[in-house]
Amino acid sequence: MKTQLTQSLNTLEKQMMQGTWQDGSADWQSAVSQVGTLRSPAGIGTSGFAVPADCQSAKQQTNCLRHENLRRGRQTLRGFLEMDMMVGMVILTLAVLPLAYSFARERRALKLEYGHCVAAEIVDGELELLAAGAARNLPAGSQPYTVHARAASQLPPGHFQLTKTGNHLRLEWRPDARRGLSPVIREATLP
């Protein structure tokens, strides 16, 4: 056995000197001792998986097997975590989509309400000015009314209309397109 080991070591030295031996090649196995190997007769371990052919000692082979089992365990855990992540994403999507839809609906409702409030404030302010005496010089009948408030730029497309019948005034704002907005109408009587 000593002569076989010596011959293997000499062959290994020659290969290393010539540069033909590569790290990880199978030639190193002939130079190691066969003491303490855990090889089964069929080359298959007790777990049913193939085991490395030769190792330096039983400890090294058990470490190889342990490393192989850890790698399989990590792959199983990785697959479990991916599946867990997919289920979480589905739950998150099912929870967020209705919220996103409700936020969009609330945003539209708030925009409509804001436009209605701005129109109501402008109509109220202009009608107060007209009732205070600015309407005395206006002709009777229905006519478009020009508003001087800067807040009118925040309104959706629409128009103001003033109707004067004797001492009775009616100022209204009507949207051009009925997209949930109702007209704002205010009436007053001149003193």
VOLO-951061 format. One record per atom (N, C-alpha, C): residue number from 0; residue in three letters; atom name; x, y, z. Coordinates in Angstrom, 1 decimal. Layout:
! VOLO-951061
PT  nr rest atom     px     py     pz
PT NUM  ALA   CA      X      Y      Z
...
This chain:
! VOLO-951061
PT  nr rest atom     px     py     pz
PT   0  MET    N    0.8   -1.2    0.0
PT   0  MET   CA    0.0    0.0    0.0
PT   0  MET    C    0.9    1.3    0.0
PT   1  LYS    N    2.0    1.2    0.7
PT   1  LYS   CA    2.9    2.3    0.7
PT   1  LYS    C    3.5    2.6   -0.6
PT   2  THR    N    3.8    1.6   -1.4
PT   2  THR   CA    4.4    1.8   -2.7
PT   2  THR    C    3.3    2.4   -3.7
PT   3  GLN    N    2.1    1.9   -3.5
PT   3  GLN   CA    1.0    2.5   -4.3
PT   3  GLN    C    0.8    3.9   -4.1
PT   4  LEU    N    0.9    4.3   -2.8
PT   4  LEU   CA    0.7    5.7   -2.4
PT   4  LEU    C    1.9    6.5   -2.9
PT   5  THR    N    3.0    6.0   -2.8
PT   5  THR   CA    4.2    6.7   -3.2
PT   5  THR    C    4.2    6.9   -4.8
PT   6  GLN    N    3.8    5.9   -5.5
PT   6  GLN   CA    3.6    6.0   -6.9
PT   6  GLN    C    2.6    7.1   -7.3
PT   7  SER    N    1.5    7.1   -6.6
PT   7  SER   CA    0.4    8.1   -6.9
PT   7  SER    C    0.9    9.5   -6.6
PT   8  LEU    N    1.6    9.6   -5.5
PT   8  LEU   CA    2.2   11.0   -5.2
PT   8  LEU    C    3.2   11.4   -6.2
PT   9  ASN    N    4.0   10.5   -6.7
PT   9  ASN   CA    5.0   10.9   -7.7
PT   9  ASN    C    4.3   11.3   -9.0
PT  10  THR    N    3.3   10.5   -9.4
PT  10  THR   CA    2.5   10.9  -10.6
PT  10  THR    C    1.9   12.2  -10.4
PT  11  LEU    N    1.3   12.5   -9.3
PT  11  LEU   CA    0.7   13.8   -9.0
PT  11  LEU    C    1.7   14.9   -9.1
PT  12  GLU    N    2.9   14.7   -8.5
PT  12  GLU   CA    4.0   15.7   -8.6
PT  12  GLU    C    4.4   16.0  -10.0
PT  13  LYS    N    4.5   14.9  -10.8
PT  13  LYS   CA    4.9   15.1  -12.2
PT  13  LYS    C    3.8   15.9  -13.0
PT  14  GLN    N    2.6   15.6  -12.7
PT  14  GLN   CA    1.5   16.3  -13.4
PT  14  GLN    C    1.5   17.8  -13.0
PT  15  MET    N    1.8   18.0  -11.7
PT  15  MET   CA    1.8   19.4  -11.2
PT  15  MET    C    2.9   20.2  -11.8
PT  16  MET    N    4.1   19.5  -12.0
PT  16  MET   CA    5.2   20.2  -12.5
PT  16  MET    C    5.0   20.5  -14.0
PT  17  GLN    N    4.4   19.5  -14.7
PT  17  GLN   CA    4.1   19.7  -16.1
PT  17  GLN    C    3.0   20.7  -16.4
PT  18  GLY    N    2.1   20.9  -15.4
PT  18  GLY   CA    1.0   21.8  -15.6
PT  18  GLY    C   -0.2   21.1  -16.1
PT  19  THR    N   -0.2   19.7  -16.2
PT  19  THR   CA   -1.3   19.0  -16.8
PT  19  THR    C   -2.4   18.7  -15.7
PT  20  TRP    N   -2.0   18.7  -14.4
PT  20  TRP   CA   -2.9   18.5  -13.3
PT  20  TRP    C   -3.8   19.7  -13.1
PT  21  GLN    N   -5.1   19.6  -12.9
PT  21  GLN   CA   -5.9   20.7  -12.7
PT  21  GLN    C   -6.6   20.5  -11.3
PT  22  ASP    N   -6.8   21.6  -10.7
PT  22  ASP   CA   -7.5   21.5   -9.4
PT  22  ASP    C   -8.9   20.9   -9.6
PT  23  GLY    N   -9.3   20.0   -8.8
PT  23  GLY   CA  -10.6   19.4   -8.9
PT  23  GLY    C  -10.7   18.2   -9.8
PT  24  SER    N   -9.6   17.8  -10.4
PT  24  SER   CA   -9.6   16.6  -11.3
PT  24  SER    C   -9.7   15.4  -10.5
PT  25  ALA    N  -10.0   14.3  -11.1
PT  25  ALA   CA  -10.2   13.0  -10.4
PT  25  ALA    C   -8.9   12.3  -10.0
PT  26  ASP    N   -7.7   12.8  -10.5
PT  26  ASP   CA   -6.4   12.1  -10.2
PT  26  ASP    C   -6.1   12.2   -8.8
PT  27  TRP    N   -6.5   13.2   -8.0
PT  27  TRP   CA   -6.1   13.3   -6.6
PT  27  TRP    C   -6.7   12.1   -5.8
PT  28  GLN    N   -7.8   11.5   -6.3
PT  28  GLN   CA   -8.4   10.4   -5.5
PT  28  GLN    C   -7.5    9.2   -5.4
PT  29  SER    N   -6.7    9.0   -6.4
PT  29  SER   CA   -5.8    7.8   -6.3
PT  29  SER    C   -4.7    8.0   -5.3
PT  30  ALA    N   -4.5    9.3   -4.8
PT  30  ALA   CA   -3.4    9.6   -3.9
PT  30  ALA    C   -3.9    9.6   -2.4
PT  31  VAL    N   -5.2    9.5   -2.2
PT  31  VAL   CA   -5.7    9.6   -0.8
PT  31  VAL    C   -6.0    8.2   -0.3
PT  32  SER    N   -6.0    8.1    1.0
PT  32  SER   CA   -6.2    6.8    1.6
PT  32  SER    C   -7.7    6.4    1.5
PT  33  GLN    N   -7.9    5.1    1.5
PT  33  GLN   CA   -9.3    4.6    1.4
PT  33  GLN    C   -9.9    4.3    2.8
PT  34  VAL    N   -9.2    4.7    3.9
PT  34  VAL   CA   -9.6    4.4    5.2
PT  34  VAL    C  -10.8    5.3    5.6
PT  35  GLY    N  -11.8    4.7    6.1
PT  35  GLY   CA  -13.0    5.4    6.6
PT  35  GLY    C  -13.9    5.9    5.6
PT  36  THR    N  -13.9    5.4    4.4
PT  36  THR   CA  -14.9    5.9    3.4
PT  36  THR    C  -16.3    5.3    3.8
PT  37  LEU    N  -17.3    6.0    3.4
PT  37  LEU   CA  -18.7    5.6    3.7
PT  37  LEU    C  -19.4    5.1    2.4
PT  38  ARG    N  -18.6    4.7    1.5
PT  38  ARG   CA  -19.2    4.2    0.2
PT  38  ARG    C  -20.0    3.0    0.4
PT  39  SER    N  -21.2    2.9   -0.1
PT  39  SER   CA  -22.0    1.7   -0.1
PT  39  SER    C  -21.6    0.8   -1.3
PT  40  PRO    N  -21.9   -0.5   -1.3
PT  40  PRO   CA  -21.4   -1.3   -2.4
PT  40  PRO    C  -22.0   -0.8   -3.8
PT  41  ALA    N  -23.2   -0.3   -3.9
PT  41  ALA   CA  -23.8    0.0   -5.2
PT  41  ALA    C  -23.4    1.5   -5.5
PT  42  GLY    N  -22.7    2.2   -4.7
PT  42  GLY   CA  -22.4    3.6   -4.9
PT  42  GLY    C  -23.5    4.5   -4.6
PT  43  ILE    N  -24.5    4.0   -3.9
PT  43  ILE   CA  -25.6    4.8   -3.4
PT  43  ILE    C  -25.7    4.8   -1.9
PT  44  GLY    N  -25.9    6.0   -1.4
PT  44  GLY   CA  -25.9    6.2    0.1
PT  44  GLY    C  -27.2    5.6    0.7
PT  45  THR    N  -27.2    5.7    2.0
PT  45  THR   CA  -28.4    5.2    2.7
PT  45  THR    C  -29.7    6.1    2.4
PT  46  SER    N  -29.5    7.3    2.0
PT  46  SER   CA  -30.6    8.2    1.7
PT  46  SER    C  -31.2    7.9    0.3
PT  47  GLY    N  -30.5    7.1   -0.5
PT  47  GLY   CA  -31.0    6.8   -1.8
PT  47  GLY    C  -30.3    7.7   -2.9
PT  48  PHE    N  -29.5    8.6   -2.5
PT  48  PHE   CA  -28.9    9.5   -3.4
PT  48  PHE    C  -27.4    9.1   -3.6
PT  49  ALA    N  -26.9    9.4   -4.8
PT  49  ALA   CA  -25.5    9.0   -5.1
PT  49  ALA    C  -24.6    9.8   -4.2
PT  50  VAL    N  -23.5    9.1   -3.7
PT  50  VAL   CA  -22.6    9.8   -2.8
PT  50  VAL    C  -21.2    9.9   -3.5
PT  51  PRO    N  -20.4   10.8   -3.1
PT  51  PRO   CA  -19.1   10.9   -3.8
PT  51  PRO    C  -18.3    9.6   -3.7
PT  52  ALA    N  -17.5    9.3   -4.7
PT  52  ALA   CA  -16.8    8.0   -4.8
PT  52  ALA    C  -15.7    7.9   -3.7
PT  53  ASP    N  -14.8    8.8   -3.6
PT  53  ASP   CA  -13.8    8.7   -2.6
PT  53  ASP    C  -13.6   10.0   -1.9
PT  54  CYS    N  -13.4    9.9   -0.6
PT  54  CYS   CA  -13.0   11.1    0.2
PT  54  CYS    C  -11.8   10.7    1.1
PT  55  GLN    N  -11.2   11.7    1.7
PT  55  GLN   CA  -10.0   11.4    2.5
PT  55  GLN    C  -10.4   10.7    3.8
PT  56  SER    N  -11.6   11.0    4.3
PT  56  SER   CA  -11.9   10.4    5.6
PT  56  SER    C  -13.4   10.3    5.7
PT  57  ALA    N  -13.9    9.6    6.7
PT  57  ALA   CA  -15.3    9.5    6.9
PT  57  ALA    C  -15.9   10.9    7.2
PT  58  LYS    N  -15.1   11.7    8.0
PT  58  LYS   CA  -15.6   13.1    8.3
PT  58  LYS    C  -15.8   13.9    7.1
PT  59  GLN    N  -14.8   13.8    6.1
PT  59  GLN   CA  -15.0   14.6    4.9
PT  59  GLN    C  -16.2   14.2    4.1
PT  60  GLN    N  -16.4   12.9    4.0
PT  60  GLN   CA  -17.6   12.4    3.2
PT  60  GLN    C  -18.9   12.8    3.9
PT  61  THR    N  -18.9   12.7    5.3
PT  61  THR   CA  -20.2   13.2    6.0
PT  61  THR    C  -20.4   14.6    5.7
PT  62  ASN    N  -19.3   15.4    5.7
PT  62  ASN   CA  -19.5   16.8    5.4
PT  62  ASN    C  -20.0   17.1    4.0
PT  63  CYS    N  -19.5   16.2    3.0
PT  63  CYS   CA  -20.0   16.3    1.7
PT  63  CYS    C  -21.5   16.0    1.6
PT  64  LEU    N  -21.9   15.0    2.3
PT  64  LEU   CA  -23.3   14.6    2.3
PT  64  LEU    C  -24.2   15.7    3.0
PT  65  ARG    N  -23.6   16.2    4.1
PT  65  ARG   CA  -24.3   17.2    4.9
PT  65  ARG    C  -24.5   18.5    4.0
PT  66  HIS    N  -23.5   18.8    3.3
PT  66  HIS   CA  -23.5   20.0    2.4
PT  66  HIS    C  -24.6   19.8    1.3
PT  67  GLU    N  -24.7   18.5    0.8
PT  67  GLU   CA  -25.7   18.2   -0.3
PT  67  GLU    C  -27.1   18.3    0.3
PT  68  ASN    N  -27.3   17.8    1.5
PT  68  ASN   CA  -28.6   17.9    2.1
PT  68  ASN    C  -29.0   19.3    2.4
PT  69  LEU    N  -28.0   20.2    2.9
PT  69  LEU   CA  -28.3   21.6    3.1
PT  69  LEU    C  -28.7   22.3    1.8
PT  70  ARG    N  -28.0   21.9    0.7
PT  70  ARG   CA  -28.3   22.6   -0.5
PT  70  ARG    C  -29.8   22.2   -1.0
PT  71  ARG    N  -30.1   21.0   -0.8
PT  71  ARG   CA  -31.5   20.5   -1.2
PT  71  ARG    C  -32.5   21.2   -0.3
PT  72  GLY    N  -32.2   21.4    1.0
PT  72  GLY   CA  -33.1   22.1    1.9
PT  72  GLY    C  -33.3   23.5    1.6
PT  73  ARG    N  -32.2   24.2    1.2
PT  73  ARG   CA  -32.3   25.6    0.7
PT  73  ARG    C  -33.2   25.7   -0.5
PT  74  GLN    N  -33.0   24.8   -1.4
PT  74  GLN   CA  -33.8   24.9   -2.6
PT  74  GLN    C  -35.3   24.7   -2.3
PT  75  THR    N  -35.6   23.8   -1.4
PT  75  THR   CA  -37.0   23.6   -1.0
PT  75  THR    C  -37.5   24.8   -0.3
PT  76  LEU    N  -36.7   25.4    0.6
PT  76  LEU   CA  -37.1   26.6    1.3
PT  76  LEU    C  -37.3   27.8    0.3
PT  77  ARG    N  -36.4   27.9   -0.7
PT  77  ARG   CA  -36.5   28.9   -1.7
PT  77  ARG    C  -37.8   28.8   -2.4
PT  78  GLY    N  -38.1   27.6   -2.8
PT  78  GLY   CA  -39.4   27.3   -3.5
PT  78  GLY    C  -40.6   27.7   -2.6
PT  79  PHE    N  -40.5   27.4   -1.4
PT  79  PHE   CA  -41.6   27.7   -0.4
PT  79  PHE    C  -41.7   29.2   -0.3
PT  80  LEU    N  -40.6   29.9   -0.2
PT  80  LEU   CA  -40.7   31.4   -0.1
PT  80  LEU    C  -41.2   32.1   -1.4
PT  81  GLU    N  -40.9   31.5   -2.5
PT  81  GLU   CA  -41.4   32.0   -3.8
PT  81  GLU    C  -42.9   31.9   -3.8
PT  82  MET    N  -43.4   30.7   -3.4
PT  82  MET   CA  -44.8   30.4   -3.4
PT  82  MET    C  -45.5   31.3   -2.4
PT  83  ASP    N  -44.9   31.5   -1.3
PT  83  ASP   CA  -45.4   32.4   -0.2
PT  83  ASP    C  -45.5   33.8   -0.7
PT  84  MET    N  -44.5   34.3   -1.5
PT  84  MET   CA  -44.5   35.6   -2.0
PT  84  MET    C  -45.6   35.8   -3.1
PT  85  MET    N  -45.8   34.8   -3.9
PT  85  MET   CA  -46.9   34.8   -4.9
PT  85  MET    C  -48.2   34.9   -4.3
PT  86  VAL    N  -48.5   34.1   -3.2
PT  86  VAL   CA  -49.8   34.2   -2.5
PT  86  VAL    C  -50.0   35.6   -1.9
PT  87  GLY    N  -48.9   36.1   -1.3
PT  87  GLY   CA  -49.0   37.5   -0.7
PT  87  GLY    C  -49.3   38.5   -1.8
PT  88  MET    N  -48.6   38.4   -3.0
PT  88  MET   CA  -48.9   39.4   -4.0
PT  88  MET    C  -50.4   39.3   -4.5
PT  89  VAL    N  -50.9   38.1   -4.6
PT  89  VAL   CA  -52.3   37.9   -5.0
PT  89  VAL    C  -53.2   38.6   -4.0
PT  90  ILE    N  -53.0   38.3   -2.7
PT  90  ILE   CA  -53.8   38.9   -1.7
PT  90  ILE    C  -53.7   40.4   -1.7
PT  91  LEU    N  -52.5   40.9   -1.8
PT  91  LEU   CA  -52.3   42.4   -1.9
PT  91  LEU    C  -53.0   43.0   -3.1
PT  92  THR    N  -52.9   42.3   -4.2
PT  92  THR   CA  -53.6   42.8   -5.4
PT  92  THR    C  -55.1   42.8   -5.2
PT  93  LEU    N  -55.6   41.8   -4.7
PT  93  LEU   CA  -57.1   41.7   -4.4
PT  93  LEU    C  -57.5   42.7   -3.4
PT  94  ALA    N  -56.7   43.1   -2.5
PT  94  ALA   CA  -57.0   44.1   -1.5
PT  94  ALA    C  -56.9   45.6   -2.0
PT  95  VAL    N  -55.9   45.8   -2.9
PT  95  VAL   CA  -55.5   47.1   -3.3
PT  95  VAL    C  -56.4   47.6   -4.5
PT  96  LEU    N  -56.8   46.7   -5.4
PT  96  LEU   CA  -57.6   47.1   -6.6
PT  96  LEU    C  -58.9   47.7   -6.2
PT  97  PRO    N  -59.7   47.2   -5.2
PT  97  PRO   CA  -60.9   47.9   -4.9
PT  97  PRO    C  -60.6   49.2   -4.2
PT  98  LEU    N  -59.5   49.3   -3.4
PT  98  LEU   CA  -59.2   50.6   -2.8
PT  98  LEU    C  -58.8   51.6   -3.9
PT  99  ALA    N  -58.1   51.2   -4.9
PT  99  ALA   CA  -57.7   52.1   -6.0
PT  99  ALA    C  -58.9   52.6   -6.7
PT 100  TYR    N  -59.9   51.7   -7.0
PT 100  TYR   CA  -61.1   52.1   -7.7
PT 100  TYR    C  -61.9   53.1   -6.8
PT 101  SER    N  -62.0   52.8   -5.5
PT 101  SER   CA  -62.8   53.7   -4.6
PT 101  SER    C  -62.1   55.1   -4.5
PT 102  PHE    N  -60.8   55.1   -4.5
PT 102  PHE   CA  -60.1   56.4   -4.5
PT 102  PHE    C  -60.3   57.2   -5.7
PT 103  ALA    N  -60.3   56.5   -6.9
PT 103  ALA   CA  -60.6   57.2   -8.1
PT 103  ALA    C  -62.0   57.8   -8.1
PT 104  ARG    N  -63.0   57.0   -7.6
PT 104  ARG   CA  -64.4   57.4   -7.6
PT 104  ARG    C  -64.5   58.6   -6.6
PT 105  GLU    N  -63.9   58.5   -5.5
PT 105  GLU   CA  -63.9   59.6   -4.5
PT 105  GLU    C  -63.3   60.9   -5.1
PT 106  ARG    N  -62.2   60.7   -5.8
PT 106  ARG   CA  -61.5   61.9   -6.4
PT 106  ARG    C  -62.5   62.6   -7.4
PT 107  ARG    N  -63.2   61.8   -8.2
PT 107  ARG   CA  -64.1   62.4   -9.2
PT 107  ARG    C  -65.2   63.1   -8.5
PT 108  ALA    N  -65.8   62.4   -7.4
PT 108  ALA   CA  -66.9   63.0   -6.6
PT 108  ALA    C  -66.4   64.3   -6.0
PT 109  LEU    N  -65.2   64.4   -5.4
PT 109  LEU   CA  -64.7   65.6   -4.8
PT 109  LEU    C  -64.5   66.7   -5.8
PT 110  LYS    N  -64.0   66.3   -7.0
PT 110  LYS   CA  -63.8   67.3   -8.1
PT 110  LYS    C  -65.2   68.0   -8.5
PT 111  LEU    N  -66.2   67.1   -8.6
PT 111  LEU   CA  -67.5   67.6   -9.0
PT 111  LEU    C  -68.1   68.5   -7.8
PT 112  GLU    N  -67.9   68.1   -6.6
PT 112  GLU   CA  -68.4   68.9   -5.5
PT 112  GLU    C  -67.6   70.2   -5.4
PT 113  TYR    N  -66.3   70.2   -5.6
PT 113  TYR   CA  -65.5   71.4   -5.6
PT 113  TYR    C  -66.0   72.4   -6.7
PT 114  GLY    N  -66.3   71.9   -7.9
PT 114  GLY   CA  -66.8   72.8   -9.0
PT 114  GLY    C  -68.1   73.4   -8.6
PT 115  HIS    N  -69.0   72.6   -8.0
PT 115  HIS   CA  -70.3   73.1   -7.6
PT 115  HIS    C  -70.2   74.2   -6.6
PT 116  CYS    N  -69.3   73.9   -5.6
PT 116  CYS   CA  -69.1   74.9   -4.5
PT 116  CYS    C  -68.5   76.3   -5.0
PT 117  VAL    N  -67.6   76.2   -5.9
PT 117  VAL   CA  -67.0   77.4   -6.5
PT 117  VAL    C  -68.0   78.1   -7.3
PT 118  ALA    N  -68.8   77.4   -8.1
PT 118  ALA   CA  -69.9   78.1   -8.9
PT 118  ALA    C  -70.9   78.7   -7.9
PT 119  ALA    N  -71.3   78.1   -6.8
PT 119  ALA   CA  -72.2   78.6   -5.9
PT 119  ALA    C  -71.7   79.9   -5.2
PT 120  GLU    N  -70.4   79.9   -4.9
PT 120  GLU   CA  -69.8   81.1   -4.3
PT 120  GLU    C  -69.8   82.3   -5.2
PT 121  ILE    N  -69.4   82.0   -6.5
PT 121  ILE   CA  -69.4   83.1   -7.5
PT 121  ILE    C  -70.8   83.6   -7.7
PT 122  VAL    N  -71.7   82.7   -7.9
PT 122  VAL   CA  -73.1   83.2   -8.2
PT 122  VAL    C  -73.6   84.0   -7.0
PT 123  ASP    N  -73.4   83.6   -5.8
PT 123  ASP   CA  -73.8   84.3   -4.6
PT 123  ASP    C  -73.2   85.7   -4.5
PT 124  GLY    N  -71.9   85.8   -4.7
PT 124  GLY   CA  -71.2   87.1   -4.7
PT 124  GLY    C  -71.6   88.0   -5.8
PT 125  GLU    N  -71.8   87.5   -7.0
PT 125  GLU   CA  -72.3   88.4   -8.1
PT 125  GLU    C  -73.7   88.8   -7.9
PT 126  LEU    N  -74.5   88.0   -7.4
PT 126  LEU   CA  -75.9   88.3   -7.1
PT 126  LEU    C  -76.1   89.4   -6.0
PT 127  GLU    N  -75.2   89.4   -5.0
PT 127  GLU   CA  -75.2   90.4   -4.0
PT 127  GLU    C  -74.8   91.8   -4.6
PT 128  LEU    N  -73.8   91.7   -5.5
PT 128  LEU   CA  -73.4   93.0   -6.2
PT 128  LEU    C  -74.6   93.5   -7.1
PT 129  LEU    N  -75.2   92.6   -7.8
PT 129  LEU   CA  -76.4   93.0   -8.6
PT 129  LEU    C  -77.5   93.6   -7.8
PT 130  ALA    N  -77.8   92.9   -6.7
PT 130  ALA   CA  -78.9   93.4   -5.8
PT 130  ALA    C  -78.6   94.7   -5.1
PT 131  ALA    N  -77.3   95.0   -4.9
PT 131  ALA   CA  -77.0   96.2   -4.3
PT 131  ALA    C  -77.1   97.4   -5.2
PT 132  GLY    N  -77.4   97.2   -6.5
PT 132  GLY   CA  -77.7   98.3   -7.3
PT 132  GLY    C  -77.0   98.3   -8.7
PT 133  ALA    N  -76.2   97.3   -9.0
PT 133  ALA   CA  -75.5   97.2  -10.2
PT 133  ALA    C  -76.4   96.7  -11.3
PT 134  ALA    N  -77.6   96.1  -11.0
PT 134  ALA   CA  -78.5   95.6  -12.0
PT 134  ALA    C  -79.5   96.7  -12.5
PT 135  ARG    N  -79.5   97.9  -11.9
PT 135  ARG   CA  -80.4   98.9  -12.4
PT 135  ARG    C  -80.2   99.3  -13.8
PT 136  ASN    N  -79.0   99.3  -14.2
PT 136  ASN   CA  -78.6   99.8  -15.6
PT 136  ASN    C  -78.8   98.7  -16.6
PT 137  LEU    N  -79.0   97.4  -16.2
PT 137  LEU   CA  -79.1   96.3  -17.2
PT 137  LEU    C  -80.4   96.3  -17.8
PT 138  PRO    N  -80.5   95.8  -19.1
PT 138  PRO   CA  -81.8   95.7  -19.7
PT 138  PRO    C  -82.6   94.5  -19.2
PT 139  ALA    N  -83.9   94.5  -19.4
PT 139  ALA   CA  -84.7   93.4  -19.0
PT 139  ALA    C  -84.5   92.3  -20.0
PT 140  GLY    N  -84.7   91.0  -19.5
PT 140  GLY   CA  -84.6   89.9  -20.4
PT 140  GLY    C  -83.5   89.0  -20.0
PT 141  SER    N  -83.2   88.0  -20.7
PT 141  SER   CA  -82.2   87.0  -20.5
PT 141  SER    C  -80.9   87.4  -21.3
PT 142  GLN    N  -79.8   87.3  -20.6
PT 142  GLN   CA  -78.5   87.7  -21.3
PT 142  GLN    C  -77.3   87.0  -20.7
PT 143  PRO    N  -76.3   86.8  -21.4
PT 143  PRO   CA  -75.1   86.2  -20.8
PT 143  PRO    C  -74.4   87.1  -19.8
PT 144  TYR    N  -73.9   86.6  -18.8
PT 144  TYR   CA  -73.3   87.5  -17.8
PT 144  TYR    C  -71.8   87.2  -17.6
PT 145  THR    N  -71.0   88.2  -17.6
PT 145  THR   CA  -69.5   88.1  -17.5
PT 145  THR    C  -69.1   88.2  -16.0
PT 146  VAL    N  -68.4   87.2  -15.6
PT 146  VAL   CA  -68.0   87.2  -14.2
PT 146  VAL    C  -66.5   87.7  -14.1
PT 147  HIS    N  -66.2   88.4  -13.0
PT 147  HIS   CA  -64.9   89.0  -12.8
PT 147  HIS    C  -64.1   88.3  -11.7
PT 148  ALA    N  -64.6   87.2  -11.2
PT 148  ALA   CA  -63.9   86.5  -10.1
PT 148  ALA    C  -62.8   85.6  -10.8
PT 149  ARG    N  -61.7   85.6  -10.1
PT 149  ARG   CA  -60.5   84.7  -10.6
PT 149  ARG    C  -60.8   83.3  -10.4
PT 150  ALA    N  -61.7   83.0   -9.4
PT 150  ALA   CA  -62.0   81.6   -9.1
PT 150  ALA    C  -62.8   80.9  -10.3
PT 151  ALA    N  -63.3   81.7  -11.2
PT 151  ALA   CA  -64.1   81.1  -12.3
PT 151  ALA    C  -63.1   80.3  -13.2
PT 152  SER    N  -61.9   80.5  -13.1
PT 152  SER   CA  -60.9   79.7  -13.9
PT 152  SER    C  -60.9   78.2  -13.4
PT 153  GLN    N  -61.3   78.0  -12.2
PT 153  GLN   CA  -61.3   76.7  -11.6
PT 153  GLN    C  -62.6   75.9  -11.9
PT 154  LEU    N  -63.5   76.5  -12.6
PT 154  LEU   CA  -64.8   75.9  -12.9
PT 154  LEU    C  -64.6   75.0  -14.2
PT 155  PRO    N  -65.4   74.0  -14.2
PT 155  PRO   CA  -65.5   73.2  -15.5
PT 155  PRO    C  -66.2   74.1  -16.6
PT 156  PRO    N  -66.0   73.8  -17.8
PT 156  PRO   CA  -66.6   74.6  -18.9
PT 156  PRO    C  -68.2   74.8  -18.6
PT 157  GLY    N  -68.6   76.0  -18.7
PT 157  GLY   CA  -70.0   76.4  -18.5
PT 157  GLY    C  -70.2   77.9  -18.7
PT 158  HIS    N  -71.4   78.3  -18.5
PT 158  HIS   CA  -71.7   79.8  -18.7
PT 158  HIS    C  -72.6   80.3  -17.7
PT 159  PHE    N  -72.5   81.6  -17.4
PT 159  PHE   CA  -73.4   82.3  -16.5
PT 159  PHE    C  -74.4   83.1  -17.3
PT 160  GLN    N  -75.6   83.1  -16.8
PT 160  GLN   CA  -76.8   83.7  -17.5
PT 160  GLN    C  -77.6   84.5  -16.4
PT 161  LEU    N  -77.9   85.8  -16.8
PT 161  LEU   CA  -78.7   86.7  -15.9
PT 161  LEU    C  -80.0   86.9  -16.6
PT 162  THR    N  -81.1   86.8  -15.8
PT 162  THR   CA  -82.4   87.1  -16.3
PT 162  THR    C  -83.0   88.1  -15.4
PT 163  LYS    N  -83.4   89.3  -16.0
PT 163  LYS   CA  -84.0   90.4  -15.3
PT 163  LYS    C  -85.5   90.5  -15.7
PT 164  THR    N  -86.4   90.4  -14.8
PT 164  THR   CA  -87.8   90.6  -15.0
PT 164  THR    C  -88.4   91.6  -14.0
PT 165  GLY    N  -88.5   92.8  -14.4
PT 165  GLY   CA  -88.9   93.9  -13.5
PT 165  GLY    C  -87.9   94.1  -12.4
PT 166  ASN    N  -88.3   93.9  -11.2
PT 166  ASN   CA  -87.4   94.0  -10.0
PT 166  ASN    C  -86.9   92.6   -9.6
PT 167  HIS    N  -87.2   91.6  -10.4
PT 167  HIS   CA  -86.7   90.2  -10.0
PT 167  HIS    C  -85.5   89.9  -10.8
PT 168  LEU    N  -84.4   89.4  -10.1
PT 168  LEU   CA  -83.2   88.9  -10.8
PT 168  LEU    C  -83.0   87.4  -10.6
PT 169  ARG    N  -82.5   86.8  -11.6
PT 169  ARG   CA  -82.2   85.4  -11.5
PT 169  ARG    C  -80.8   85.2  -12.2
PT 170  LEU    N  -79.8   84.8  -11.4
PT 170  LEU   CA  -78.4   84.5  -11.9
PT 170  LEU    C  -78.2   83.0  -11.8
PT 171  GLU    N  -77.7   82.4  -12.9
PT 171  GLU   CA  -77.5   81.0  -12.9
PT 171  GLU    C  -76.2   80.6  -13.6
PT 172  TRP    N  -75.6   79.5  -13.2
PT 172  TRP   CA  -74.4   79.0  -13.9
PT 172  TRP    C  -74.8   77.6  -14.3
PT 173  ARG    N  -74.6   77.3  -15.6
PT 173  ARG   CA  -75.0   76.0  -16.2
PT 173  ARG    C  -73.7   75.4  -16.8
PT 174  PRO    N  -73.4   74.2  -16.5
PT 174  PRO   CA  -72.3   73.5  -17.1
PT 174  PRO    C  -72.6   73.2  -18.6
PT 175  ASP    N  -71.6   73.2  -19.4
PT 175  ASP   CA  -71.8   72.9  -20.8
PT 175  ASP    C  -72.1   71.4  -21.0
PT 176  ALA    N  -71.4   70.6  -20.3
PT 176  ALA   CA  -71.6   69.1  -20.4
PT 176  ALA    C  -72.1   68.7  -19.0
PT 177  ARG    N  -73.2   67.9  -19.0
PT 177  ARG   CA  -73.7   67.4  -17.7
PT 177  ARG    C  -73.0   66.1  -17.3
PT 178  ARG    N  -71.9   66.3  -16.6
PT 178  ARG   CA  -71.1   65.2  -16.1
PT 178  ARG    C  -71.2   65.1  -14.6
PT 179  GLY    N  -72.4   65.0  -14.1
PT 179  GLY   CA  -72.6   64.9  -12.7
PT 179  GLY    C  -72.8   66.3  -12.1
PT 180  LEU    N  -72.6   67.4  -12.8
PT 180  LEU   CA  -72.8   68.7  -12.2
PT 180  LEU    C  -74.2   69.2  -12.5
PT 181  SER    N  -74.7   69.8  -11.4
PT 181  SER   CA  -76.1   70.4  -11.6
PT 181  SER    C  -75.9   71.9  -11.7
PT 182  PRO    N  -76.8   72.6  -12.3
PT 182  PRO   CA  -76.7   74.1  -12.4
PT 182  PRO    C  -76.9   74.7  -11.1
PT 183  VAL    N  -76.3   75.9  -10.9
PT 183  VAL   CA  -76.4   76.7   -9.7
PT 183  VAL    C  -77.3   77.9  -10.0
PT 184  ILE    N  -78.4   78.0   -9.3
PT 184  ILE   CA  -79.4   79.1   -9.6
PT 184  ILE    C  -79.7   79.9   -8.3
PT 185  ARG    N  -79.6   81.2   -8.4
PT 185  ARG   CA  -79.9   82.1   -7.3
PT 185  ARG    C  -80.8   83.2   -7.8
PT 186  GLU    N  -81.8   83.6   -6.9
PT 186  GLU   CA  -82.7   84.6   -7.3
PT 186  GLU    C  -82.7   85.7   -6.2
PT 187  ALA    N  -83.0   86.9   -6.6
PT 187  ALA   CA  -83.1   88.0   -5.7
PT 187  ALA    C  -84.1   89.1   -6.2
PT 188  THR    N  -84.6   89.9   -5.3
PT 188  THR   CA  -85.5   91.0   -5.7
PT 188  THR    C  -84.8   92.3   -5.4
PT 189  LEU    N  -84.9   93.2   -6.4
PT 189  LEU   CA  -84.3   94.5   -6.2
PT 189  LEU    C  -85.2   95.4   -5.2
PT 190  PRO    N  -84.5   96.2   -4.4
PT 190  PRO   CA  -85.3   97.0   -3.5
PT 190  PRO    C  -86.0   98.2   -4.2
